[in-house]
């Protein structure tokens, strides 16, 4: 299985901050990388697919970049509704594996 | 708007079989551009993909669970189902069903774009 790691595991930030989350794959996955946002008690929500494509309806303050083994999710200006846990997921090979998550909370 | 809804028992005894159904509304499960997956999440932990099915009946399973998992589809009811046998406390989790979409130009499922709300299944005697 391809192992996914994320850093940091958690971070505290303020509204308006620029936030960057990193995801690393244990082998090259090209651009087969997706990002999800999960709020407590809710299902994950797709934010970014194919490393950098913004899912329909997702605010443009979210962006993704990277290819190969290293990827980033950036929130350009953190909003109150963005406090959540973020997961990366690779779909390069089966089983598709998720990162352990990055929890973003209020500073 | 596509919606998915999980249903099934919230409590299963150890060694028994967990059975869940996902009902899809707002679109046909028989559309050729989608697979249909099950994903689970133990409390306070990360996400684990269990397996997927295509409307043809073709399946893929996570090797870590393959010996215990069966996923099936009923296109007449626009539903797909999960059976997980010989459950233990380690199978206690929120179980999600999700649509596994194919990206144009790529042959295989790429991302989960619609999810059910999730259903908690507890394994306990």
Interface residues (C-beta under 8 A of the other chain):
Chain A: X1 X32 X34 X36 X42 X43 X44 X45 X46 X49 X50 X55 X87 X89 X91 X94 X95 X96 X97 X98 X99 X100 X101
Chain B: X46 X47 X48 X49 X60 X62 X63 X64 X96 X98 X103 X108 X109 X110 X111 X112 X113 X115 X116 X117 X118
